[in-house]
């Protein structure tokens, strides 16, 4: 009888380990890196560039503050995985930027890099072609 109980215990423990492993692998999400060349301009949180009543509020309602690494995306890019809070690497610029704003419907394949209230820095950036990379779940 003891031998039978011992075998049952081992079987239950093995079964539990299998469940744990299956649970672990089922919760692991695979991602792929997307890459795209887009036009990049820069913008500031100033009434003449955004909205006169709330210049520092993005289109999703996020408060933008100078020093944040944030971007606005054209709406066609949202369908490609560049949704709110998505992290984006812009080639040639250190760090990652968070998608916190979206642009007017007229823009396509475009991002706008947030540069706080520093208009001179935004003007120096101008308009450039850049490669951006981000991860999406498969």
Number of C-alpha atoms within 10 A of each C-alpha: 6 7 8 9 10 11 12 12 12 12 12 12 12 12 12 12 12 12 12 12 11 11 11 10 10 9 8 8 9 9 11 10 10 14 14 13 14 19 17 22 20 21 23 24 24 17 12 9 10 17 14 11 9 12 16 21 17 21 16 12 10 14 14 21 16 14 10 12 20 25 29 27 26 21 21 17 18 14 9 11 14 25 18 18 15 18 21 21 17 21 13 9 9 9 11 17 21 20 26 25 26 23 19 11 9 8 15 15 14 20 26 22 23 27 23 21 16 14 15 11 14 19 12 9 15 12 13 11 12 17 15 18 16 20 17 15 9 8
